């Protein structure tokens, strides 16, 4: 596909402007999802499936850390 045609259909995402409490809630939800993914991984005997859940858990922990850093870096 021609890049010029394709780029016309892409619009930049607007920046999220979340309040501290929203960032805290998002971090808490991501941590809870990481715990669930860890539990799911422990129940798996297939190494490939276990790795999938481990990867999911890591991504949720990283996301929680990003939300926390964003919350802590805001001017008070």
PDB file of N, CA, C and O in Angstrom:
ATOM      1  N   UNK A   1       0.849  -1.185   0.000  1.00  0.00           N
ATOM      2  CA  UNK A   1       0.000   0.000   0.000  1.00  0.00           C
ATOM      3  C   UNK A   1       0.885   1.236   0.000  1.00  0.00           C
ATOM      4  O   UNK A   1       1.923   1.262   0.662  1.00  0.00           O
ATOM      5  N   UNK A   2       0.484   2.243  -0.730  1.00  0.00           N
ATOM      6  CA  UNK A   2       1.225   3.492  -0.793  1.00  0.00           C
ATOM      7  C   UNK A   2       1.242   4.140   0.586  1.00  0.00           C
ATOM      8  O   UNK A   2       0.193   4.301   1.209  1.00  0.00           O
ATOM      9  N   UNK A   3       2.426   4.513   1.066  1.00  0.00           N
ATOM     10  CA  UNK A   3       2.575   5.090   2.404  1.00  0.00           C
ATOM     11  C   UNK A   3       1.785   6.387   2.547  1.00  0.00           C
ATOM     12  O   UNK A   3       1.264   6.693   3.619  1.00  0.00           O
ATOM     13  N   UNK A   4       1.701   7.145   1.455  1.00  0.00           N
ATOM     14  CA  UNK A   4       0.955   8.410   1.541  1.00  0.00           C
ATOM     15  C   UNK A   4      -0.526   8.163   1.794  1.00  0.00           C
ATOM     16  O   UNK A   4      -1.154   8.895   2.558  1.00  0.00           O
ATOM     17  N   UNK A   5      -1.082   7.151   1.168  1.00  0.00           N
ATOM     18  CA  UNK A   5      -2.495   6.839   1.384  1.00  0.00           C
ATOM     19  C   UNK A   5      -2.717   6.289   2.793  1.00  0.00           C
ATOM     20  O   UNK A   5      -3.685   6.632   3.472  1.00  0.00           O
ATOM     21  N   UNK A   6      -1.799   5.436   3.204  1.00  0.00           N
ATOM     22  CA  UNK A   6      -1.934   4.818   4.524  1.00  0.00           C
ATOM     23  C   UNK A   6      -1.819   5.868   5.638  1.00  0.00           C
ATOM     24  O   UNK A   6      -2.578   5.822   6.606  1.00  0.00           O
ATOM     25  N   UNK A   7      -0.890   6.800   5.509  1.00  0.00           N
ATOM     26  CA  UNK A   7      -0.670   7.776   6.575  1.00  0.00           C
ATOM     27  C   UNK A   7      -1.842   8.740   6.731  1.00  0.00           C
ATOM     28  O   UNK A   7      -2.023   9.317   7.804  1.00  0.00           O
ATOM     29  N   UNK A   8      -2.625   8.923   5.696  1.00  0.00           N
ATOM     30  CA  UNK A   8      -3.793   9.800   5.812  1.00  0.00           C
ATOM     31  C   UNK A   8      -4.809   9.268   6.798  1.00  0.00           C
ATOM     32  O   UNK A   8      -5.547  10.042   7.408  1.00  0.00           O
ATOM     33  N   UNK A   9      -4.855   7.964   6.962  1.00  0.00           N
ATOM     34  CA  UNK A   9      -5.866   7.345   7.812  1.00  0.00           C
ATOM     35  C   UNK A   9      -5.410   7.214   9.265  1.00  0.00           C
ATOM     36  O   UNK A   9      -6.202   6.857  10.137  1.00  0.00           O
ATOM     37  N   UNK A  10      -4.151   7.500   9.522  1.00  0.00           N
ATOM     38  CA  UNK A  10      -3.641   7.408  10.889  1.00  0.00           C
ATOM     39  C   UNK A  10      -3.716   8.775  11.537  1.00  0.00           C
ATOM     40  O   UNK A  10      -3.258   9.766  10.967  1.00  0.00           O
ATOM     41  N   UNK A  11      -4.278   8.831  12.699  1.00  0.00           N
ATOM     42  CA  UNK A  11      -4.306  10.097  13.421  1.00  0.00           C
ATOM     43  C   UNK A  11      -3.561   9.906  14.737  1.00  0.00           C
ATOM     44  O   UNK A  11      -3.676   8.852  15.363  1.00  0.00           O
ATOM     45  N   UNK A  12      -2.809  10.897  15.158  1.00  0.00           N
ATOM     46  CA  UNK A  12      -2.062  10.752  16.408  1.00  0.00           C
ATOM     47  C   UNK A  12      -3.010  10.661  17.590  1.00  0.00           C
ATOM     48  O   UNK A  12      -4.049  11.319  17.634  1.00  0.00           O
ATOM     49  N   UNK A  13      -2.625   9.826  18.547  1.00  0.00           N
ATOM     50  CA  UNK A  13      -3.434   9.709  19.759  1.00  0.00           C
ATOM     51  C   UNK A  13      -3.229  10.937  20.631  1.00  0.00           C
ATOM     52  O   UNK A  13      -2.114  11.444  20.752  1.00  0.00           O
ATOM     53  N   UNK A  14      -4.272  11.397  21.217  1.00  0.00           N
ATOM     54  CA  UNK A  14      -4.130  12.512  22.140  1.00  0.00           C
ATOM     55  C   UNK A  14      -3.512  12.000  23.437  1.00  0.00           C
ATOM     56  O   UNK A  14      -3.671  10.831  23.790  1.00  0.00           O
ATOM     57  N   UNK A  15      -2.825  12.859  24.125  1.00  0.00           N
ATOM     58  CA  UNK A  15      -2.179  12.506  25.388  1.00  0.00           C
ATOM     59  C   UNK A  15      -3.237  12.367  26.473  1.00  0.00           C
ATOM     60  O   UNK A  15      -4.146  13.189  26.590  1.00  0.00           O
ATOM     61  N   UNK A  16      -3.099  11.315  27.258  1.00  0.00           N
ATOM     62  CA  UNK A  16      -4.006  11.137  28.387  1.00  0.00           C
ATOM     63  C   UNK A  16      -3.593  12.077  29.510  1.00  0.00           C
ATOM     64  O   UNK A  16      -2.406  12.211  29.808  1.00  0.00           O
ATOM     65  N   UNK A  17      -4.533  12.702  30.109  1.00  0.00           N
ATOM     66  CA  UNK A  17      -4.259  13.583  31.232  1.00  0.00           C
ATOM     67  C   UNK A  17      -5.022  13.029  32.433  1.00  0.00           C
ATOM     68  O   UNK A  17      -6.140  13.453  32.724  1.00  0.00           O
ATOM     69  N   UNK A  18      -4.401  12.082  33.118  1.00  0.00           N
ATOM     70  CA  UNK A  18      -5.052  11.416  34.234  1.00  0.00           C
ATOM     71  C   UNK A  18      -4.705  12.096  35.550  1.00  0.00           C
ATOM     72  O   UNK A  18      -3.588  12.579  35.740  1.00  0.00           O
ATOM     73  N   UNK A  19      -5.660  12.125  36.440  1.00  0.00           N
ATOM     74  CA  UNK A  19      -5.425  12.674  37.777  1.00  0.00           C
ATOM     75  C   UNK A  19      -4.661  11.650  38.611  1.00  0.00           C
ATOM     76  O   UNK A  19      -4.590  10.474  38.255  1.00  0.00           O
ATOM     77  N   UNK A  20      -4.092  12.110  39.723  1.00  0.00           N
ATOM     78  CA  UNK A  20      -3.306  11.232  40.593  1.00  0.00           C
ATOM     79  C   UNK A  20      -4.084   9.991  41.019  1.00  0.00           C
ATOM     80  O   UNK A  20      -3.556   8.880  40.987  1.00  0.00           O
ATOM     81  N   UNK A  21      -5.321  10.182  41.410  1.00  0.00           N
ATOM     82  CA  UNK A  21      -6.117   9.047  41.878  1.00  0.00           C
ATOM     83  C   UNK A  21      -6.373   8.061  40.736  1.00  0.00           C
ATOM     84  O   UNK A  21      -6.423   6.853  40.966  1.00  0.00           O
ATOM     85  N   UNK A  22      -6.535   8.561  39.515  1.00  0.00           N
ATOM     86  CA  UNK A  22      -6.740   7.684  38.369  1.00  0.00           C
ATOM     87  C   UNK A  22      -5.466   6.893  38.053  1.00  0.00           C
ATOM     88  O   UNK A  22      -5.535   5.710  37.721  1.00  0.00           O
ATOM     89  N   UNK A  23      -4.307   7.547  38.157  1.00  0.00           N
ATOM     90  CA  UNK A  23      -3.040   6.853  37.943  1.00  0.00           C
ATOM     91  C   UNK A  23      -2.826   5.789  39.026  1.00  0.00           C
ATOM     92  O   UNK A  23      -2.338   4.695  38.744  1.00  0.00           O
ATOM     93  N   UNK A  24      -3.191   6.120  40.247  1.00  0.00           N
ATOM     94  CA  UNK A  24      -3.058   5.163  41.345  1.00  0.00           C
ATOM     95  C   UNK A  24      -3.988   3.962  41.117  1.00  0.00           C
ATOM     96  O   UNK A  24      -3.582   2.816  41.311  1.00  0.00           O
ATOM     97  N   UNK A  25      -5.218   4.224  40.712  1.00  0.00           N
ATOM     98  CA  UNK A  25      -6.165   3.138  40.424  1.00  0.00           C
ATOM     99  C   UNK A  25      -5.668   2.259  39.273  1.00  0.00           C
ATOM    100  O   UNK A  25      -5.775   1.034  39.327  1.00  0.00           O
ATOM    101  N   UNK A  26      -5.128   2.890  38.241  1.00  0.00           N
ATOM    102  CA  UNK A  26      -4.622   2.137  37.092  1.00  0.00           C
ATOM    103  C   UNK A  26      -3.441   1.262  37.503  1.00  0.00           C
ATOM    104  O   UNK A  26      -3.342   0.114  37.070  1.00  0.00           O
ATOM    105  N   UNK A  27      -2.549   1.791  38.330  1.00  0.00           N
ATOM    106  CA  UNK A  27      -1.404   1.010  38.806  1.00  0.00           C
ATOM    107  C   UNK A  27      -1.878  -0.165  39.651  1.00  0.00           C
ATOM    108  O   UNK A  27      -1.360  -1.274  39.524  1.00  0.00           O
ATOM    109  N   UNK A  28      -2.852   0.074  40.506  1.00  0.00           N
ATOM    110  CA  UNK A  28      -3.387  -1.002  41.353  1.00  0.00           C
ATOM    111  C   UNK A  28      -4.057  -2.083  40.506  1.00  0.00           C
ATOM    112  O   UNK A  28      -3.901  -3.272  40.784  1.00  0.00           O
ATOM    113  N   UNK A  29      -4.791  -1.682  39.487  1.00  0.00           N
ATOM    114  CA  UNK A  29      -5.444  -2.658  38.602  1.00  0.00           C
ATOM    115  C   UNK A  29      -4.401  -3.473  37.835  1.00  0.00           C
ATOM    116  O   UNK A  29      -4.565  -4.681  37.661  1.00  0.00           O
ATOM    117  N   UNK A  30      -3.343  -2.828  37.380  1.00  0.00           N
ATOM    118  CA  UNK A  30      -2.291  -3.540  36.655  1.00  0.00           C
ATOM    119  C   UNK A  30      -1.580  -4.528  37.580  1.00  0.00           C
ATOM    120  O   UNK A  30      -1.257  -5.641  37.164  1.00  0.00           O
ATOM    121  N   UNK A  31      -1.332  -4.128  38.832  1.00  0.00           N
ATOM    122  CA  UNK A  31      -0.709  -5.052  39.790  1.00  0.00           C
ATOM    123  C   UNK A  31      -1.619  -6.249  40.059  1.00  0.00           C
ATOM    124  O   UNK A  31      -1.138  -7.378  40.155  1.00  0.00           O
ATOM    125  N   UNK A  32      -2.913  -6.018  40.181  1.00  0.00           N
ATOM    126  CA  UNK A  32      -3.860  -7.120  40.406  1.00  0.00           C
ATOM    127  C   UNK A  32      -3.868  -8.069  39.209  1.00  0.00           C
ATOM    128  O   UNK A  32      -3.926  -9.286  39.381  1.00  0.00           O
ATOM    129  N   UNK A  33      -3.809  -7.519  38.009  1.00  0.00           N
ATOM    130  CA  UNK A  33      -3.766  -8.360  36.807  1.00  0.00           C
ATOM    131  C   UNK A  33      -2.473  -9.179  36.769  1.00  0.00           C
ATOM    132  O   UNK A  33      -2.481 -10.328  36.326  1.00  0.00           O
ATOM    133  N   UNK A  34      -1.371  -8.598  37.229  1.00  0.00           N
ATOM    134  CA  UNK A  34      -0.097  -9.328  37.279  1.00  0.00           C
ATOM    135  C   UNK A  34      -0.184 -10.504  38.250  1.00  0.00           C
ATOM    136  O   UNK A  34       0.333 -11.585  37.968  1.00  0.00           O
ATOM    137  N   UNK A  35      -0.829 -10.295  39.378  1.00  0.00           N
ATOM    138  CA  UNK A  35      -0.992 -11.374  40.364  1.00  0.00           C
ATOM    139  C   UNK A  35      -1.829 -12.507  39.766  1.00  0.00           C
ATOM    140  O   UNK A  35      -1.505 -13.682  39.935  1.00  0.00           O
ATOM    141  N   UNK A  36      -2.905 -12.146  39.070  1.00  0.00           N
ATOM    142  CA  UNK A  36      -3.744 -13.167  38.431  1.00  0.00           C
ATOM    143  C   UNK A  36      -2.967 -13.935  37.370  1.00  0.00           C
ATOM    144  O   UNK A  36      -3.089 -15.156  37.271  1.00  0.00           O
ATOM    145  N   UNK A  37      -2.162 -13.221  36.570  1.00  0.00           N
ATOM    146  CA  UNK A  37      -1.369 -13.886  35.535  1.00  0.00           C
ATOM    147  C   UNK A  37      -0.331 -14.812  36.170  1.00  0.00           C
ATOM    148  O   UNK A  37      -0.070 -15.895  35.645  1.00  0.00           O
ATOM    149  N   UNK A  38       0.264 -14.399  37.294  1.00  0.00           N
ATOM    150  CA  UNK A  38       1.210 -15.265  38.007  1.00  0.00           C
ATOM    151  C   UNK A  38       0.515 -16.546  38.475  1.00  0.00           C
ATOM    152  O   UNK A  38       1.059 -17.642  38.345  1.00  0.00           O
ATOM    153  N   UNK A  39      -0.681 -16.391  39.015  1.00  0.00           N
ATOM    154  CA  UNK A  39      -1.433 -17.558  39.479  1.00  0.00           C
ATOM    155  C   UNK A  39      -1.787 -18.477  38.315  1.00  0.00           C
ATOM    156  O   UNK A  39      -1.710 -19.700  38.435  1.00  0.00           O
ATOM    157  N   UNK A  40      -2.173 -17.885  37.196  1.00  0.00           N
ATOM    158  CA  UNK A  40      -2.484 -18.689  36.011  1.00  0.00           C
ATOM    159  C   UNK A  40      -1.242 -19.432  35.523  1.00  0.00           C
ATOM    160  O   UNK A  40      -1.333 -20.585  35.101  1.00  0.00           O
ATOM    161  N   UNK A  41      -0.097 -18.784  35.579  1.00  0.00           N
ATOM    162  CA  UNK A  41       1.156 -19.414  35.145  1.00  0.00           C
ATOM    163  C   UNK A  41       1.496 -20.612  36.022  1.00  0.00           C
ATOM    164  O   UNK A  41       1.938 -21.647  35.524  1.00  0.00           O
ATOM    165  N   UNK A  42       1.290 -20.471  37.319  1.00  0.00           N
ATOM    166  CA  UNK A  42       1.612 -21.557  38.246  1.00  0.00           C
ATOM    167  C   UNK A  42       0.754 -22.794  37.991  1.00  0.00           C
ATOM    168  O   UNK A  42       1.197 -23.913  38.249  1.00  0.00           O
ATOM    169  N   UNK A  43      -0.454 -22.610  37.492  1.00  0.00           N
ATOM    170  CA  UNK A  43      -1.355 -23.738  37.241  1.00  0.00           C
ATOM    171  C   UNK A  43      -1.038 -24.475  35.946  1.00  0.00           C
ATOM    172  O   UNK A  43      -1.593 -25.545  35.695  1.00  0.00           O
ATOM    173  N   UNK A  44      -0.158 -23.922  35.125  1.00  0.00           N
ATOM    174  CA  UNK A  44       0.118 -24.509  33.813  1.00  0.00           C
ATOM    175  C   UNK A  44       1.272 -25.497  33.880  1.00  0.00           C
ATOM    176  O   UNK A  44       2.297 -25.225  34.507  1.00  0.00           O
ATOM    177  N   UNK A  45       1.104 -26.632  33.239  1.00  0.00           N
ATOM    178  CA  UNK A  45       2.193 -27.601  33.142  1.00  0.00           C
ATOM    179  C   UNK A  45       2.926 -27.466  31.809  1.00  0.00           C
ATOM    180  O   UNK A  45       4.079 -27.881  31.689  1.00  0.00           O
ATOM    181  N   UNK A  46       2.265 -26.888  30.811  1.00  0.00           N
ATOM    182  CA  UNK A  46       2.874 -26.691  29.503  1.00  0.00           C
ATOM    183  C   UNK A  46       3.810 -25.470  29.583  1.00  0.00           C
ATOM    184  O   UNK A  46       3.351 -24.366  29.877  1.00  0.00           O
ATOM    185  N   UNK A  47       5.103 -25.656  29.328  1.00  0.00           N
ATOM    186  CA  UNK A  47       6.057 -24.542  29.436  1.00  0.00           C
ATOM    187  C   UNK A  47       5.742 -23.370  28.509  1.00  0.00           C
ATOM    188  O   UNK A  47       5.992 -22.219  28.868  1.00  0.00           O
ATOM    189  N   UNK A  48       5.204 -23.643  27.335  1.00  0.00           N
ATOM    190  CA  UNK A  48       4.870 -22.554  26.406  1.00  0.00           C
ATOM    191  C   UNK A  48       3.741 -21.692  26.946  1.00  0.00           C
ATOM    192  O   UNK A  48       3.789 -20.465  26.864  1.00  0.00           O
ATOM    193  N   UNK A  49       2.736 -22.335  27.492  1.00  0.00           N
ATOM    194  CA  UNK A  49       1.604 -21.605  28.056  1.00  0.00           C
ATOM    195  C   UNK A  49       2.044 -20.852  29.315  1.00  0.00           C
ATOM    196  O   UNK A  49       1.649 -19.706  29.532  1.00  0.00           O
ATOM    197  N   UNK A  50       2.857 -21.502  30.133  1.00  0.00           N
ATOM    198  CA  UNK A  50       3.381 -20.850  31.342  1.00  0.00           C
ATOM    199  C   UNK A  50       4.161 -19.593  30.958  1.00  0.00           C
ATOM    200  O   UNK A  50       4.011 -18.552  31.597  1.00  0.00           O
ATOM    201  N   UNK A  51       4.982 -19.684  29.929  1.00  0.00           N
ATOM    202  CA  UNK A  51       5.771 -18.534  29.479  1.00  0.00           C
ATOM    203  C   UNK A  51       4.869 -17.394  29.018  1.00  0.00           C
ATOM    204  O   UNK A  51       5.176 -16.222  29.234  1.00  0.00           O
ATOM    205  N   UNK A  52       3.758 -17.747  28.383  1.00  0.00           N
ATOM    206  CA  UNK A  52       2.815 -16.725  27.940  1.00  0.00           C
ATOM    207  C   UNK A  52       2.264 -15.947  29.137  1.00  0.00           C
ATOM    208  O   UNK A  52       2.211 -14.717  29.105  1.00  0.00           O
ATOM    209  N   UNK A  53       1.854 -16.659  30.195  1.00  0.00           N
ATOM    210  CA  UNK A  53       1.334 -15.996  31.382  1.00  0.00           C
ATOM    211  C   UNK A  53       2.425 -15.226  32.123  1.00  0.00           C
ATOM    212  O   UNK A  53       2.166 -14.150  32.661  1.00  0.00           O
ATOM    213  N   UNK A  54       3.642 -15.769  32.155  1.00  0.00           N
ATOM    214  CA  UNK A  54       4.756 -15.055  32.785  1.00  0.00           C
ATOM    215  C   UNK A  54       5.030 -13.739  32.068  1.00  0.00           C
ATOM    216  O   UNK A  54       5.282 -12.716  32.704  1.00  0.00           O
ATOM    217  N   UNK A  55       4.978 -13.775  30.750  1.00  0.00           N
ATOM    218  CA  UNK A  55       5.186 -12.564  29.952  1.00  0.00           C
ATOM    219  C   UNK A  55       4.077 -11.545  30.210  1.00  0.00           C
ATOM    220  O   UNK A  55       4.332 -10.347  30.332  1.00  0.00           O
ATOM    221  N   UNK A  56       2.854 -12.039  30.290  1.00  0.00           N
ATOM    222  CA  UNK A  56       1.715 -11.163  30.582  1.00  0.00           C
ATOM    223  C   UNK A  56       1.883 -10.506  31.952  1.00  0.00           C
ATOM    224  O   UNK A  56       1.632  -9.312  32.113  1.00  0.00           O
ATOM    225  N   UNK A  57       2.305 -11.287  32.920  1.00  0.00           N
ATOM    226  CA  UNK A  57       2.515 -10.765  34.265  1.00  0.00           C
ATOM    227  C   UNK A  57       3.590  -9.676  34.265  1.00  0.00           C
ATOM    228  O   UNK A  57       3.428  -8.634  34.900  1.00  0.00           O
ATOM    229  N   UNK A  58       4.686  -9.926  33.550  1.00  0.00           N
ATOM    230  CA  UNK A  58       5.771  -8.945  33.470  1.00  0.00           C
ATOM    231  C   UNK A  58       5.282  -7.641  32.842  1.00  0.00           C
ATOM    232  O   UNK A  58       5.603  -6.555  33.325  1.00  0.00           O
ATOM    233  N   UNK A  59       4.499  -7.755  31.756  1.00  0.00           N
ATOM    234  CA  UNK A  59       3.971  -6.550  31.114  1.00  0.00           C
ATOM    235  C   UNK A  59       3.063  -5.763  32.045  1.00  0.00           C
ATOM    236  O   UNK A  59       3.111  -4.533  32.057  1.00  0.00           O
ATOM    237  N   UNK A  60       2.232  -6.455  32.830  1.00  0.00           N
ATOM    238  CA  UNK A  60       1.367  -5.751  33.787  1.00  0.00           C
ATOM    239  C   UNK A  60       2.186  -5.078  34.890  1.00  0.00           C
ATOM    240  O   UNK A  60       1.863  -3.965  35.307  1.00  0.00           O
ATOM    241  N   UNK A  61       3.242  -5.742  35.365  1.00  0.00           N
ATOM    242  CA  UNK A  61       4.093  -5.117  36.383  1.00  0.00           C
ATOM    243  C   UNK A  61       4.792  -3.877  35.830  1.00  0.00           C
ATOM    244  O   UNK A  61       4.909  -2.863  36.519  1.00  0.00           O
ATOM    245  N   UNK A  62       5.255  -3.964  34.582  1.00  0.00           N
ATOM    246  CA  UNK A  62       5.892  -2.813  33.945  1.00  0.00           C
ATOM    247  C   UNK A  62       4.899  -1.668  33.765  1.00  0.00           C
ATOM    248  O   UNK A  62       5.245  -0.504  33.962  1.00  0.00           O
ATOM    249  N   UNK A  63       3.679  -1.998  33.396  1.00  0.00           N
ATOM    250  CA  UNK A  63       2.646  -0.981  33.234  1.00  0.00           C
ATOM    251  C   UNK A  63       2.333  -0.305  34.569  1.00  0.00           C
ATOM    252  O   UNK A  63       2.190   0.916  34.636  1.00  0.00           O
ATOM    253  N   UNK A  64       2.229  -1.100  35.619  1.00  0.00           N
ATOM    254  CA  UNK A  64       1.976  -0.536  36.953  1.00  0.00           C
ATOM    255  C   UNK A  64       3.104   0.412  37.338  1.00  0.00           C
ATOM    256  O   UNK A  64       2.855   1.485  37.888  1.00  0.00           O
ATOM    257  N   UNK A  65       4.332   0.024  37.055  1.00  0.00           N
ATOM    258  CA  UNK A  65       5.475   0.881  37.379  1.00  0.00           C
ATOM    259  C   UNK A  65       5.410   2.191  36.590  1.00  0.00           C
ATOM    260  O   UNK A  65       5.738   3.247  37.130  1.00  0.00           O
ATOM    261  N   UNK A  66       4.998   2.140  35.338  1.00  0.00           N
ATOM    262  CA  UNK A  66       4.866   3.357  34.530  1.00  0.00           C
ATOM    263  C   UNK A  66       3.822   4.294  35.127  1.00  0.00           C
ATOM    264  O   UNK A  66       4.042   5.501  35.225  1.00  0.00           O
ATOM    265  N   UNK A  67       2.681   3.726  35.527  1.00  0.00           N
ATOM    266  CA  UNK A  67       1.647   4.562  36.148  1.00  0.00           C
ATOM    267  C   UNK A  67       2.163   5.198  37.435  1.00  0.00           C
ATOM    268  O   UNK A  67       1.903   6.373  37.695  1.00  0.00           O
ATOM    269  N   UNK A  68       2.891   4.432  38.237  1.00  0.00           N
ATOM    270  CA  UNK A  68       3.435   4.968  39.488  1.00  0.00           C
ATOM    271  C   UNK A  68       4.461   6.067  39.214  1.00  0.00           C
ATOM    272  O   UNK A  68       4.463   7.098  39.886  1.00  0.00           O
ATOM    273  N   UNK A  69       5.334   5.846  38.227  1.00  0.00           N
ATOM    274  CA  UNK A  69       6.327   6.882  37.893  1.00  0.00           C
ATOM    275  C   UNK A  69       5.633   8.145  37.411  1.00  0.00           C
ATOM    276  O   UNK A  69       6.037   9.252  37.770  1.00  0.00           O
ATOM    277  N   UNK A  70       4.598   7.990  36.604  1.00  0.00           N
ATOM    278  CA  UNK A  70       3.867   9.160  36.119  1.00  0.00           C
ATOM    279  C   UNK A  70       3.220   9.904  37.273  1.00  0.00           C
ATOM    280  O   UNK A  70       3.204  11.134  37.299  1.00  0.00           O
ATOM    281  N   UNK A  71       2.692   9.164  38.216  1.00  0.00           N
ATOM    282  CA  UNK A  71       2.044   9.809  39.372  1.00  0.00           C
ATOM    283  C   UNK A  71       3.072  10.536  40.238  1.00  0.00           C
ATOM    284  O   UNK A  71       2.827  11.651  40.698  1.00  0.00           O
ATOM    285  N   UNK A  72       4.206   9.910  40.455  1.00  0.00           N
ATOM    286  CA  UNK A  72       5.226  10.492  41.327  1.00  0.00           C
ATOM    287  C   UNK A  72       5.965  11.662  40.670  1.00  0.00           C
ATOM    288  O   UNK A  72       6.502  12.522  41.368  1.00  0.00           O
ATOM    289  N   UNK A  73       5.996  11.699  39.354  1.00  0.00           N
ATOM    290  CA  UNK A  73       6.742  12.754  38.664  1.00  0.00           C
ATOM    291  C   UNK A  73       5.914  14.013  38.459  1.00  0.00           C
ATOM    292  O   UNK A  73       6.424  15.012  37.951  1.00  0.00           O
ATOM    293  N   UNK A  74       4.660  13.981  38.843  1.00  0.00           N
ATOM    294  CA  UNK A  74       3.814  15.156  38.674  1.00  0.00           C
ATOM    295  C   UNK A  74       4.166  16.218  39.699  1.00  0.00           C
ATOM    296  O   UNK A  74       4.477  15.904  40.849  1.00  0.00           O
ATOM    297  N   UNK A  75       4.118  17.470  39.283  1.00  0.00           N
ATOM    298  CA  UNK A  75       4.349  18.542  40.254  1.00  0.00           C
ATOM    299  C   UNK A  75       3.232  18.575  41.283  1.00  0.00           C
ATOM    300  O   UNK A  75       2.057  18.415  40.953  1.00  0.00           O
ATOM    301  N   UNK A  76       3.601  18.777  42.480  1.00  0.00           N
ATOM    302  CA  UNK A  76       2.621  18.821  43.581  1.00  0.00           C
ATOM    303  C   UNK A  76       2.188  20.223  43.853  1.00  0.00           C
ATOM    304  O   UNK A  76       1.369  20.455  44.742  1.00  0.00           O
TER     305      UNK A  76
END
